């Protein structure tokens, strides 16, 4: 949790900087980034379970928790 909160803050700050200086971001842009991040965490969970030959049952709820912690709007 010590790492997740600062990463979420940096993610939100990066979206704000992109929105202000690069291009205007709409809901679809932010949602696409969040879906990509959740997909990455889900793939990492499946990969680690497959590589170790055992299911990490705790990883699947963690993916949902990460998805819930990501900001929905910048």
N, C-alpha and C positions, 0 to 999 in steps of 0.2 A: 504494500500500500504506500510505502514511502516513495516509491519510484513512480507509481501510477498517477498520483495527484499532480506532481510537477510536470509529468508528460502531458497530462490532460490540459494543464494551464498553458504549456508551450504550444500545444496543438491549437488551442483557441486563439492564442496570440498570433500564431502563424496565419491562421485564417483571417484575422483582423488586419494584419499587415498586407496580405494578398488582396483583401477586399479594398483597402484604402489606396494602395499604390500600384497594383498590377492590373486587376480587372474586378469588376463588381461580381460578387458571388451571390447566387440565389440559393434557395432551399435545395434544389436539385444537385448543385455542386457539392454542398456540404453533406447531403445524404449519400452521394456517391463515394465520397471519401470515407464516411463512417462505415458504409457497407464493405468497402475494401478492407478497412482495418479489422472489422469483425471477421470477415472471411479469412484474413491472414491469421488471426488468433485461432480460428477453428481449424485451419489447415495445420498450424503448428501443433495443436493438440492431437490431431489425428496422426501426424507424422511421429510425434514423440511416443504415442501409444503403440504404433506399429514398430518403430525402431527398437523399443524395449520389450516387445512381445507381450505386453500386458496393458489392459485398459486403465487409464488414469481417470477414474470416475469423477474426481474432484475438478478436473480440468474443464469439463463441459459446463458446470454452473459458473466457473470463473469466466468463461467466454461471455455468458449472459450478463454477468456483473460488469465486465468491461464495457459491453455494449450499453448498459444502463448508465455508466459513468461518463461516457462521451457526451460532450455538449451537443444539443440538438440544433441550436442556432448560435451564430457568432455575434 
